[in-house]
């Protein structure tokens, strides 16, 4: 579905439209570079989307090899096709040695080494493409066919697994496939849903590596979400939620129980750890449990912290836990944990820098580039030395796998070569910026990418790309969870500078900075920060104040809508020429009612059901509640390109429909594009190609 009102641009033939753009570009690009921008943008998009992105890295026990999953960028796939991923393997002392261990015709993923380093386990849909999920074993040499350990045609969903320390068994969490009775009801049209009934709980299982016999270890009416084995595999920490519903953590929290592993199964101990919200990255090392949860455990708007509890000193039934990183004022946050022998490695965001640290603070890797994934181990024949590999890239270099020199805390040899045929450079310079907030309370960090061939000392047309979250942050990277990173290389190729601000509420800056997103912070702190960073880029001579655009996805889409209705009201004398909100929020009351995580949305924007009848504070920060005043001022609201997945459960498409109605009623220019079958993220290849090209064309049309 597309609606468009903009006769000036759409009346031009497509070829003439491109010529006009190129003529305007000549102001910002040296003449020697203009020819390169006649390249077919569709071809460049396809080339970028064809790149393999390494993820789910796992080091062999001796650290000599690494296996990982090769996936498509943003996991895109053609309509009516299934995901196709391959398991890759590389030698850590042999540059560009990565080879396929599986051929990539199935959805092979999440590989793990056996403790003896001879075989690799992985998940795959080899039984029924796109539906089944089973555990397989394959020789690390690649010889022979994969051996199935669990039923190959089962439609169970395996969410986590790991080997026992002796390699004889594999523990795994699985949600059972629908029963025959449930399937019959679905076929007969008797698939009535009653809230709170017919929960399909995830259980904990054990499969013998040699026998293939599957035993059920925990099948109570609780949802198993995580587990961790102790060092010798005699005990297990089990994490459960009350229900499988996505909002269970907000209503009921999660519980960690310690269990003894015996020949008869699991025996629950008296130790129970209760959390008011969810945890992640559970690790059992020595007598300590480590995990990540919120800095204020009952408030998800406060950022994440690393917590620990010493089971040896926990005498009470209810285990006590405490935060060990970061302290209240430290501007860092943990992203993930991995066990490496007796050590625990923490992936840390420290402002614009990504780090891998040990618990004692030792830094194994530090760089102002995003670490997409990492793996760590501690080889016995190297006196417990921690060995690390990482997947990383930058704006000019697609993500590859690297060995890490922990002595210098930097990457050393490149182990993969997925981008060998990709010879493009987009950014001539990366500027790391910082500036005060408009209220003077904080300092904001940002990145500005200058395109290759940009004339020296020339302020550039600039696209301000706002990340989602809000608990997320951008740094130098080629791959990111934020979809708007797709547009960066293409906009740079067109001679447009790209500015990425990390506004208040972002990650990487500790509890205080993250907590600005607590109710009623939306629209009060974050949106003015976008203005502050844009003004700073103008004052630095990077951004042309007469040629500015703004856009973002999810929370970035929300801030794009809000910036559109507040356009030019900041008093600095400039306006954005266009706005590109994707999957954005336009009105917060509807989010707490209709989003699949309405309780989380209510935590940041206010819960309607907890408010007095006359309390209108929930309207604060909603673009639609500011629309009437904005529309009354001629020229304030710029042309908008709104994009949304029709099946988006996180931010329902009705959020875009509401804003479309307002724009139509006011007679303002816009284009609304919705993508059938798509959720919060666009994943069908043709849709993604359209998504990227449409945004780039729209921004170029308004800035060049």
C-alpha positions as CSV (number, residue, x, y, z in Angstrom):
1,X,0.0,0.0,0.0
2,X,1.4,3.4,-0.9
3,X,-0.1,6.9,-0.8
4,X,1.9,9.9,-2.0
5,X,1.3,13.6,-2.3
6,X,4.3,15.5,-3.8
7,X,3.7,16.6,-7.3
8,X,7.1,18.4,-7.7
9,X,9.2,15.3,-7.6
10,X,6.8,12.5,-8.7
11,X,5.9,14.4,-11.9
12,X,9.5,14.0,-13.2
13,X,10.5,11.0,-15.3
14,X,12.7,8.7,-13.2
15,X,15.8,9.3,-15.4
16,X,15.4,13.1,-15.3
17,X,14.9,12.9,-11.5
18,X,18.2,11.2,-11.1
19,X,19.9,13.7,-13.4
20,X,18.6,16.5,-11.3
21,X,20.0,14.8,-8.2
22,X,23.4,14.3,-9.8
23,X,23.6,18.0,-10.8
24,X,22.9,19.0,-7.3
25,X,25.4,16.5,-6.0
26,X,28.2,18.2,-7.9
27,X,28.2,21.0,-5.4
28,X,29.3,18.6,-2.7
29,X,31.5,16.1,-4.7
30,X,34.7,16.6,-6.6
31,X,34.2,16.1,-10.4
32,X,36.4,13.1,-10.4
33,X,34.0,11.2,-8.2
34,X,30.7,12.0,-9.9
35,X,31.0,9.2,-12.5
36,X,31.0,6.6,-9.7
37,X,27.5,7.6,-8.6
38,X,25.9,6.6,-12.0
39,X,26.4,3.1,-10.8
40,X,23.1,1.2,-10.6
41,X,22.0,1.5,-7.0
42,X,19.9,-1.7,-7.2
43,X,23.1,-3.6,-8.0
44,X,24.9,-2.2,-5.0
45,X,21.9,-3.0,-2.7
46,X,21.9,-6.6,-4.0
47,X,25.7,-6.8,-3.5
48,X,25.4,-5.6,0.1
49,X,22.5,-8.0,0.9
50,X,24.4,-10.9,-0.5
51,X,27.2,-10.6,2.0
52,X,27.6,-13.3,4.6
53,X,27.4,-12.1,8.2
54,X,29.3,-14.3,10.8
55,X,27.5,-14.8,14.1
56,X,27.3,-17.4,16.9
57,X,31.0,-17.8,17.2
58,X,32.4,-20.8,19.3
59,X,36.0,-21.6,19.9
60,X,37.3,-25.2,20.1
61,X,38.4,-26.3,23.6
62,X,42.1,-26.0,22.6
63,X,41.4,-22.6,20.9
64,X,42.9,-23.7,17.6
65,X,39.6,-23.6,15.6
66,X,36.5,-21.5,15.6
67,X,33.0,-22.5,14.2
68,X,30.3,-20.0,13.5
69,X,27.0,-19.4,11.6
70,X,27.0,-17.6,8.3
71,X,23.7,-15.8,7.8
72,X,22.4,-13.2,5.5
73,X,22.4,-9.5,6.4
74,X,19.5,-9.0,8.8
75,X,18.4,-12.6,8.1
76,X,16.6,-11.7,4.9
77,X,15.2,-14.4,2.7
78,X,13.0,-14.6,-0.5
79,X,9.2,-14.9,0.0
80,X,8.1,-18.6,0.1
81,X,11.6,-19.7,0.8
82,X,13.2,-20.8,4.1
83,X,16.3,-19.5,5.9
84,X,19.5,-21.0,4.6
85,X,22.5,-20.8,6.8
86,X,25.8,-22.6,6.9
87,X,28.2,-23.6,9.6
88,X,31.7,-22.3,8.9
89,X,35.1,-23.4,10.4
90,X,38.4,-21.6,10.5
91,X,41.9,-22.2,12.1
92,X,42.7,-19.4,14.5
93,X,46.4,-19.3,13.5
94,X,45.7,-19.4,9.7
95,X,44.6,-16.1,8.1
96,X,41.5,-16.3,5.9
97,X,41.2,-20.0,6.4
98,X,37.4,-20.1,6.9
99,X,35.6,-22.9,5.0
100,X,32.0,-24.2,5.0
101,X,31.5,-27.1,7.3
102,X,28.0,-27.6,6.0
103,X,26.8,-26.6,2.5
104,X,24.2,-23.9,3.4
105,X,21.2,-25.6,1.8
106,X,19.5,-25.9,5.2
107,X,19.0,-23.7,8.2
108,X,22.1,-24.9,10.0
109,X,22.9,-22.7,13.0
110,X,24.1,-22.4,16.6
111,X,27.1,-24.7,16.5
112,X,29.0,-25.9,19.6
113,X,32.1,-28.0,20.2
114,X,32.1,-31.3,22.0
115,X,34.4,-31.2,25.0
116,X,37.0,-33.4,23.3
117,X,37.0,-31.0,20.2
118,X,36.4,-33.8,17.7
119,X,32.8,-33.1,16.8
120,X,30.5,-30.1,16.4
121,X,26.8,-30.1,17.3
122,X,24.4,-27.8,15.6
123,X,20.6,-27.1,15.1
124,X,19.0,-27.6,11.7
125,X,15.7,-28.0,9.9
126,X,16.9,-30.9,7.7
127,X,13.9,-33.0,8.5
128,X,11.1,-30.6,7.3
129,X,12.5,-27.4,5.8
130,X,11.4,-24.3,7.7
131,X,9.4,-26.3,10.3
132,X,11.5,-29.0,12.1
133,X,14.3,-28.4,14.6
134,X,16.7,-31.1,15.6
135,X,20.2,-31.5,17.1
136,X,22.9,-32.9,14.9
137,X,26.5,-34.0,15.3
138,X,29.2,-33.7,12.7
139,X,32.9,-34.5,12.6
140,X,35.0,-31.4,12.9
141,X,37.0,-32.6,9.9
142,X,33.8,-32.3,7.8
143,X,33.9,-36.0,6.9
144,X,30.7,-38.0,6.8
145,X,27.1,-36.9,7.1
146,X,25.6,-35.2,10.1
147,X,24.1,-37.5,12.7
148,X,20.7,-36.6,14.1
149,X,20.4,-36.8,17.9
150,X,16.8,-35.8,18.3
151,X,13.8,-36.7,16.1
152,X,14.4,-35.0,12.7
153,X,10.8,-34.2,11.8
154,X,9.8,-32.8,15.2
155,X,8.5,-29.2,15.1
156,X,9.7,-28.6,18.6
157,X,11.6,-25.3,19.1
158,X,15.0,-25.8,20.7
159,X,16.1,-22.5,22.3
160,X,19.4,-23.5,24.0
161,X,21.6,-26.5,24.5
162,X,25.1,-27.4,25.8
163,X,27.3,-30.5,26.3
164,X,27.9,-32.1,29.7
165,X,31.5,-31.6,30.7
166,X,32.3,-35.3,29.8
167,X,30.7,-35.0,26.4
168,X,28.4,-37.9,27.0
169,X,25.1,-36.0,27.0
170,X,23.6,-32.7,25.8
171,X,21.2,-30.7,27.9
172,X,18.6,-28.7,25.9
173,X,15.5,-26.5,26.3
174,X,12.7,-27.2,23.9
175,X,9.1,-26.1,23.5
176,X,7.2,-29.3,22.4
177,X,5.4,-29.4,19.1
178,X,1.6,-29.1,19.1
179,X,-0.2,-32.3,20.3
180,X,-2.3,-34.3,17.9
181,X,-5.4,-33.0,19.7
182,X,-4.3,-29.4,19.3
183,X,-3.6,-29.9,15.6
184,X,-7.0,-31.5,15.0
185,X,-8.7,-28.6,16.7
186,X,-6.8,-26.2,14.5
187,X,-7.8,-28.1,11.4
188,X,-11.4,-28.3,12.5
189,X,-11.6,-24.5,13.1
190,X,-12.1,-25.1,16.8
191,X,-8.9,-23.2,17.6
192,X,-10.5,-21.0,20.3
193,X,-8.0,-19.2,22.5
194,X,-8.8,-18.6,26.2
195,X,-6.2,-16.5,28.0
196,X,-4.3,-18.4,30.6
197,X,-5.2,-21.8,29.2
198,X,-3.3,-24.3,27.0
199,X,0.1,-22.8,27.7
200,X,2.8,-24.7,25.7
201,X,5.6,-24.6,28.3
202,X,9.3,-25.1,27.4
203,X,10.9,-28.0,29.2
204,X,14.4,-29.2,30.0
205,X,15.7,-32.4,28.3
206,X,18.8,-34.6,28.2
207,X,19.9,-36.6,25.1
208,X,22.6,-39.3,25.1
209,X,25.2,-38.5,22.4
210,X,25.8,-42.2,21.7
211,X,22.3,-43.7,22.4
212,X,20.1,-40.8,21.2
213,X,17.8,-41.5,24.1
214,X,15.9,-38.3,25.2
215,X,15.0,-38.0,28.8
216,X,12.8,-35.2,30.3
217,X,14.5,-33.5,33.2
218,X,12.0,-30.8,34.1
219,X,8.4,-30.6,32.8
220,X,6.5,-28.8,35.5
221,X,3.9,-26.1,34.5
222,X,6.6,-23.5,34.4
223,X,8.4,-22.1,31.3
224,X,12.1,-23.0,31.2
225,X,14.0,-20.0,29.7
226,X,17.7,-20.6,30.6
227,X,20.1,-22.9,32.5
228,X,23.8,-23.1,33.4
229,X,25.9,-26.1,34.5
230,X,28.5,-25.9,37.3
231,X,32.1,-26.6,36.5
232,X,32.0,-30.4,37.0
233,X,28.5,-30.9,35.6
234,X,27.0,-32.2,38.9
235,X,24.7,-29.3,39.4
236,X,22.5,-27.0,37.3
237,X,20.9,-23.6,37.7
238,X,17.5,-23.5,36.1
239,X,15.7,-20.3,35.1
240,X,11.9,-20.4,34.8
241,X,9.1,-18.0,34.1
242,X,5.4,-18.4,35.2
243,X,4.1,-18.6,31.6
244,X,5.5,-18.6,28.1
245,X,3.9,-15.3,27.3
246,X,6.3,-12.6,26.3
247,X,5.1,-10.3,29.1
248,X,5.4,-12.9,31.8
249,X,8.7,-11.3,33.1
250,X,6.9,-8.0,33.6
251,X,4.0,-9.5,35.5
252,X,5.8,-12.3,37.4
253,X,9.5,-12.0,37.1
254,X,11.7,-15.0,36.9
255,X,13.0,-17.6,39.3
256,X,16.4,-19.4,39.4
257,X,16.5,-22.8,41.2
258,X,19.7,-24.8,41.8
259,X,19.4,-28.6,41.1
260,X,21.5,-31.6,41.6
261,X,22.0,-33.9,38.6
262,X,21.7,-37.6,39.5
263,X,21.2,-40.8,37.6
264,X,17.5,-40.4,38.4
265,X,17.3,-36.9,37.0
266,X,17.1,-33.5,38.7
267,X,16.8,-33.0,42.4
268,X,15.8,-29.4,43.3
269,X,17.7,-27.9,46.2
270,X,16.4,-25.3,48.6
271,X,18.2,-22.4,46.9
272,X,15.9,-20.1,45.1
273,X,16.8,-16.7,43.5
274,X,13.8,-14.5,42.7
275,X,14.0,-11.6,40.2
276,X,11.3,-9.0,39.5
277,X,12.2,-9.0,35.8
278,X,14.1,-11.3,33.4
279,X,17.8,-12.2,33.4
280,X,20.1,-13.2,30.6
281,X,23.5,-14.8,30.0
282,X,23.5,-17.0,33.1
283,X,27.0,-18.4,33.9
284,X,28.0,-20.7,36.8
285,X,31.7,-20.4,37.6
286,X,33.2,-21.7,40.8
287,X,30.7,-21.1,43.5
288,X,29.3,-18.0,41.8
289,X,26.3,-17.4,39.5
290,X,26.7,-14.5,37.2
291,X,24.0,-12.9,35.1
292,X,22.8,-9.7,33.5
293,X,19.6,-7.9,34.5
294,X,18.5,-4.3,35.0
295,X,20.4,-1.8,37.1
296,X,17.3,-1.3,39.2
297,X,16.0,-4.9,38.9
298,X,12.3,-4.0,38.9
299,X,12.7,-1.2,36.3
300,X,13.7,-2.0,32.7
301,X,14.3,1.6,31.9
302,X,17.5,1.8,34.0
303,X,19.9,0.0,31.8
304,X,21.7,-3.3,32.4
305,X,24.2,-4.4,35.1
306,X,26.2,-7.5,35.8
307,X,25.2,-9.3,39.0
308,X,26.6,-12.2,41.0
309,X,25.7,-14.4,43.9
310,X,28.0,-16.7,45.9
311,X,26.1,-20.0,46.4
312,X,28.7,-21.2,48.9
313,X,27.8,-18.3,51.3
314,X,24.0,-18.4,50.6
315,X,22.6,-20.0,53.7
316,X,19.0,-18.7,53.3
317,X,16.4,-20.3,51.1
318,X,16.1,-17.1,49.1
319,X,19.5,-16.3,47.5
320,X,20.7,-12.7,47.7
321,X,22.4,-11.2,44.7
322,X,24.3,-7.9,44.1
323,X,25.5,-5.8,41.2
324,X,29.2,-6.0,40.6
325,X,29.4,-3.9,37.4
326,X,29.1,-1.1,36.6
327,X,29.1,1.1,39.7
328,X,26.4,3.9,39.9
329,X,28.5,6.5,38.1
330,X,30.5,4.4,35.6
331,X,29.5,5.1,32.0
332,X,29.6,1.5,30.8
333,X,27.2,-1.4,30.4
334,X,27.5,-5.2,30.0
335,X,26.0,-6.7,26.8
336,X,26.8,-10.4,27.2
337,X,28.9,-12.9,29.2
338,X,30.8,-16.0,28.3
339,X,32.6,-18.6,30.4
340,X,36.2,-19.3,29.6
341,X,37.6,-22.0,31.9
342,X,37.7,-20.4,35.4
343,X,37.2,-16.9,33.9
344,X,34.2,-15.0,32.7
345,X,34.5,-12.7,29.7
346,X,32.2,-9.7,29.6
347,X,31.3,-7.8,26.4
348,X,31.1,-4.1,27.5
349,X,29.9,-1.0,25.8
350,X,31.9,2.0,27.1
351,X,30.6,5.1,25.4
352,X,31.5,4.6,21.7
353,X,34.0,1.9,22.5
354,X,33.3,-1.8,22.6
355,X,35.4,-3.9,25.0
356,X,35.9,-7.5,26.1
357,X,36.9,-7.6,29.8
358,X,37.6,-10.1,32.5
359,X,35.8,-9.7,35.8
360,X,39.0,-8.2,37.4
361,X,38.8,-5.4,34.8
362,X,41.5,-6.6,32.5
363,X,40.8,-5.6,28.9
364,X,41.2,-8.3,26.3
365,X,39.9,-6.2,23.3
366,X,39.0,-2.5,22.9
367,X,38.0,-0.7,19.8
368,X,35.7,2.1,18.6
369,X,33.9,-0.5,16.4
370,X,31.0,-2.7,17.2
371,X,31.8,-6.2,18.3
372,X,29.0,-8.2,16.5
373,X,29.9,-11.4,18.4
374,X,32.8,-13.1,20.2
375,X,34.0,-16.4,21.6
376,X,36.4,-17.2,24.4
377,X,38.0,-20.3,25.8
378,X,40.8,-21.2,28.2
379,X,43.0,-24.0,26.9
380,X,44.5,-26.3,29.5
381,X,47.8,-26.6,27.6
382,X,48.3,-22.8,27.7
383,X,48.1,-22.5,31.5
384,X,44.6,-21.1,31.5
385,X,45.3,-18.3,29.1
386,X,42.1,-16.8,27.8
387,X,41.9,-17.0,24.0
388,X,39.4,-14.8,22.1
389,X,38.0,-14.4,18.6
390,X,35.6,-11.6,17.5
391,X,33.4,-10.7,14.6
392,X,33.7,-7.1,13.7
393,X,33.7,-4.5,10.8
394,X,33.4,-0.8,10.2
395,X,31.5,1.5,7.8
396,X,33.9,0.6,4.9
397,X,34.6,-3.1,5.9
398,X,31.9,-5.8,6.1
399,X,31.9,-7.9,9.2
400,X,34.6,-10.6,9.3
401,X,36.0,-13.0,12.0
402,X,39.3,-12.0,13.6
403,X,41.7,-13.6,16.1
404,X,42.4,-11.3,19.0
405,X,45.8,-10.4,20.5
406,X,44.9,-10.0,24.1
407,X,48.3,-8.6,25.0
408,X,47.6,-5.5,22.9
409,X,43.8,-5.6,23.3
410,X,43.4,-5.5,19.5
411,X,42.4,-7.7,16.6
412,X,45.2,-9.5,14.8
413,X,44.7,-11.8,11.9
414,X,41.5,-12.0,9.8
415,X,40.2,-15.5,9.7
416,X,37.3,-15.2,7.3
417,X,37.0,-13.6,3.8
418,X,33.3,-13.2,3.2
419,X,33.7,-9.7,1.6
420,X,36.7,-10.6,-0.6
421,X,34.9,-9.5,-3.7
422,X,33.4,-6.4,-2.1
423,X,35.6,-3.5,-3.0
424,X,33.8,-0.3,-2.0
425,X,34.8,2.5,0.3
426,X,32.0,4.8,1.5
427,X,33.4,7.0,4.3
428,X,36.6,9.0,3.9
429,X,36.5,10.0,7.6
430,X,34.8,8.9,10.8
431,X,34.2,11.8,13.2
432,X,33.5,10.9,16.9
433,X,31.6,13.9,18.3
434,X,30.4,15.0,21.7
435,X,28.4,18.0,22.8
436,X,26.4,19.2,25.8
437,X,22.6,18.6,25.9
438,X,20.5,21.7,25.5
439,X,19.7,21.7,29.2
440,X,23.4,21.3,30.1
441,X,22.8,18.2,32.2
442,X,24.7,15.6,30.1
443,X,27.2,15.2,27.2
444,X,25.9,13.4,24.1
445,X,28.1,11.2,21.9
446,X,27.6,10.8,18.2
447,X,29.3,9.7,15.0
448,X,29.5,11.6,11.7
449,X,30.5,9.8,8.5
450,X,31.9,12.0,5.7
451,X,31.5,10.4,2.2
452,X,34.4,9.5,0.0
453,X,35.2,12.4,-2.4
454,X,33.6,15.1,-0.3
455,X,35.1,18.5,-1.1
456,X,37.4,19.7,1.8
457,X,35.8,22.1,4.3
458,X,32.4,21.7,2.6
459,X,29.3,21.4,4.9
460,X,27.4,18.5,3.5
461,X,23.7,17.6,3.1
462,X,23.2,15.4,6.1
463,X,20.9,12.5,7.1
464,X,20.4,12.2,10.9
465,X,19.9,8.5,11.6
466,X,18.2,7.8,15.0
467,X,18.7,4.4,16.5
468,X,15.9,2.3,18.1
469,X,15.7,1.0,21.6
470,X,16.0,3.4,23.3
471,X,18.5,1.1,25.1
472,X,20.9,0.7,22.2
473,X,23.7,2.7,20.8
474,X,25.5,3.2,17.5
475,X,29.3,3.1,16.9
476,X,31.4,2.4,13.8
477,X,30.0,-0.8,12.2
478,X,29.0,-2.3,8.9
479,X,26.3,-4.5,10.5
480,X,23.9,-3.5,13.2
481,X,20.5,-4.5,14.7
482,X,19.3,-1.1,13.6
483,X,17.8,-1.3,10.0
484,X,18.8,2.2,9.2
485,X,22.5,1.1,9.0
486,X,21.5,-0.3,5.6
487,X,21.1,3.2,4.2
488,X,24.4,4.6,5.4
489,X,26.7,3.2,2.7
490,X,24.2,4.2,-0.1
491,X,23.7,7.7,1.3
492,X,27.4,8.2,1.6
493,X,27.8,6.9,-2.0
494,X,25.4,9.7,-3.0
495,X,27.5,12.4,-1.3
496,X,25.3,12.7,1.8
497,X,26.9,12.8,5.3
498,X,25.4,10.6,8.0
499,X,25.0,11.6,11.6
500,X,24.2,9.0,14.3
501,X,23.4,10.4,17.8
502,X,23.3,8.4,21.0
503,X,20.6,10.3,22.8
504,X,19.7,10.1,26.5
505,X,18.3,6.6,27.2
506,X,20.9,4.9,25.1
507,X,23.2,2.1,26.2
508,X,26.9,2.4,26.8
509,X,26.7,5.2,29.3
510,X,25.6,3.5,32.5
511,X,22.6,3.7,34.7
512,X,22.2,7.5,35.0
513,X,22.2,8.0,31.2
514,X,19.8,5.1,30.5
515,X,17.4,6.2,33.2
516,X,16.4,9.3,31.3
517,X,14.0,7.0,29.4
518,X,12.0,6.4,32.6
519,X,8.5,7.8,32.7
520,X,7.9,10.6,31.8
521,X,11.1,11.0,29.9
522,X,10.0,10.2,26.4
523,X,10.0,13.3,24.3
524,X,11.4,15.4,27.1
525,X,15.1,14.5,26.9
526,X,15.7,12.3,23.8
527,X,14.2,14.5,21.1
528,X,16.0,17.7,22.2
529,X,19.2,15.6,22.1
530,X,18.7,15.0,18.4
531,X,18.5,18.8,17.9
532,X,21.6,19.4,20.1
533,X,23.7,16.9,18.1
534,X,22.5,18.3,14.7
535,X,23.3,21.8,15.8
536,X,26.7,20.7,16.9
537,X,27.4,19.1,13.5
538,X,26.4,22.4,11.9
539,X,28.7,24.4,14.1
540,X,31.6,22.0,13.4
541,X,31.1,22.7,9.7
542,X,30.1,19.2,8.9
543,X,26.4,19.5,8.2
544,X,24.7,22.0,5.9
545,X,21.8,23.6,7.8
546,X,19.8,24.0,4.6
547,X,20.0,20.4,3.6
548,X,19.0,18.2,6.6
549,X,16.9,15.0,6.9
550,X,16.0,12.8,9.8
551,X,14.8,9.2,10.2
552,X,14.9,6.1,12.3
553,X,13.2,2.8,13.1
554,X,11.2,1.7,16.1
555,X,12.1,4.2,18.9
556,X,14.0,6.0,16.2
557,X,10.8,6.1,14.2
558,X,9.0,7.5,17.2
559,X,11.6,10.3,17.5
560,X,11.4,11.0,13.8
561,X,7.6,11.5,14.0
562,X,8.1,13.8,17.1
563,X,10.9,15.7,15.4
564,X,8.7,16.3,12.4
565,X,5.9,18.0,14.4
566,X,8.5,20.0,16.4
567,X,10.4,20.9,13.3
568,X,12.1,24.3,13.5
569,X,10.8,25.2,17.0
570,X,14.2,24.9,18.6
571,X,15.2,28.5,17.7
572,X,18.4,27.7,15.8
573,X,17.0,28.8,12.5
574,X,17.0,25.6,10.5
575,X,14.6,22.8,9.7
576,X,14.7,19.2,8.5
577,X,13.7,19.0,4.8
578,X,12.1,15.5,5.2
579,X,11.5,12.8,7.8
580,X,11.6,9.0,7.4
581,X,9.9,7.2,10.3
582,X,9.9,3.4,10.1
583,X,7.8,1.2,12.5
584,X,7.5,4.3,14.7
585,X,5.2,5.2,17.6
586,X,2.9,8.2,17.1
587,X,0.7,7.9,20.2
588,X,1.7,6.2,23.4
589,X,-1.7,5.2,24.9
590,X,-2.3,2.8,22.0
591,X,1.1,1.2,22.6
592,X,0.4,0.2,26.1
593,X,-2.9,-1.3,25.0
594,X,-1.9,-3.0,21.7
595,X,1.8,-3.8,21.6
596,X,2.9,-7.3,22.3
597,X,5.0,-5.9,25.2
598,X,2.5,-3.4,26.4
599,X,3.7,-3.6,30.0
600,X,7.2,-2.6,28.9
601,X,5.7,0.3,26.8
602,X,3.7,1.4,29.8
603,X,6.8,1.4,32.0
604,X,8.4,4.1,29.7
605,X,5.3,6.0,28.6
606,X,2.8,5.5,31.4
607,X,0.1,2.9,32.2
608,X,-3.4,4.2,31.4
609,X,-5.0,1.8,33.9
610,X,-2.9,3.2,36.7
611,X,-3.8,6.8,36.1
612,X,-6.6,9.0,37.5
613,X,-9.4,10.0,35.2
614,X,-8.2,13.6,34.9
615,X,-4.5,12.8,34.4
616,X,-3.4,13.7,30.9
617,X,0.3,13.3,31.4
618,X,0.3,10.2,29.2
619,X,-0.2,12.4,26.2
620,X,3.2,13.9,26.7
621,X,5.7,13.1,24.0
622,X,3.2,11.8,21.5
623,X,3.5,13.2,18.0
624,X,-0.3,13.0,17.3
625,X,-1.1,15.0,20.4
626,X,1.2,17.8,19.1
627,X,0.0,17.5,15.5
628,X,-2.8,20.1,15.5
629,X,-0.6,23.0,16.6
630,X,2.2,21.9,14.3
631,X,-0.1,21.6,11.2
632,X,-1.5,25.1,11.8
633,X,2.0,26.6,11.2
634,X,2.7,26.6,7.5
635,X,5.9,24.8,6.5
636,X,6.6,23.2,9.9
637,X,5.9,19.5,9.2
638,X,8.1,18.3,6.4
639,X,7.3,15.7,3.8
640,X,7.3,12.2,5.4
641,X,8.1,8.8,4.1
642,X,6.5,6.4,6.6
643,X,7.3,2.6,6.4
644,X,5.7,-0.2,8.4
645,X,5.3,-4.0,8.5
646,X,1.6,-4.9,8.2
647,X,2.0,-7.7,10.8
648,X,4.1,-5.7,13.3
649,X,3.1,-6.9,16.8
650,X,5.6,-4.6,18.6
651,X,4.5,-1.3,17.1
652,X,1.1,-2.0,15.4
653,X,0.7,-0.6,11.9
654,X,-2.3,1.4,13.2
655,X,0.3,3.9,14.6
656,X,1.2,4.8,11.1
657,X,-2.4,4.7,9.9
658,X,-3.3,7.3,12.6
659,X,-0.6,9.7,11.4
660,X,-1.5,9.2,7.8
661,X,-5.1,10.2,8.6
662,X,-3.8,13.4,10.3
663,X,-1.5,14.3,7.3
664,X,-4.3,13.7,4.8
665,X,-6.7,15.8,6.9
666,X,-4.2,18.6,6.9
667,X,-3.3,18.2,3.2
668,X,0.4,17.7,3.9
669,X,2.8,15.7,1.7
670,X,3.6,12.1,2.7
671,X,4.2,8.6,1.4
672,X,3.0,5.6,3.4
673,X,4.4,2.2,2.5
674,X,3.3,-1.0,4.3
675,X,4.9,-4.4,3.7
676,X,2.6,-7.5,3.8
677,X,3.6,-10.4,6.0
678,X,6.3,-8.3,7.7
679,X,6.6,-7.8,11.4
680,X,8.7,-5.2,13.3
681,X,11.7,-6.0,11.0
682,X,11.5,-6.3,7.2
683,X,12.9,-9.7,6.3
684,X,11.7,-10.7,2.8
685,X,14.4,-9.9,0.3
686,X,12.3,-8.0,-2.3
687,X,10.7,-6.0,0.5
688,X,14.1,-5.2,2.0
689,X,15.4,-4.1,-1.4
690,X,12.4,-1.8,-1.9
691,X,12.7,-0.5,1.6
692,X,16.4,0.5,1.1
693,X,16.0,2.0,-2.3
694,X,12.9,3.9,-1.5
695,X,14.4,5.5,1.6
696,X,17.6,6.5,-0.3
697,X,15.7,7.9,-3.2
698,X,13.4,9.9,-0.9
699,X,16.3,11.4,1.1
700,X,18.3,12.2,-2.0
701,X,15.3,13.8,-3.6
702,X,14.9,16.2,-0.8
703,X,18.5,16.9,0.0
704,X,20.2,17.0,-3.4
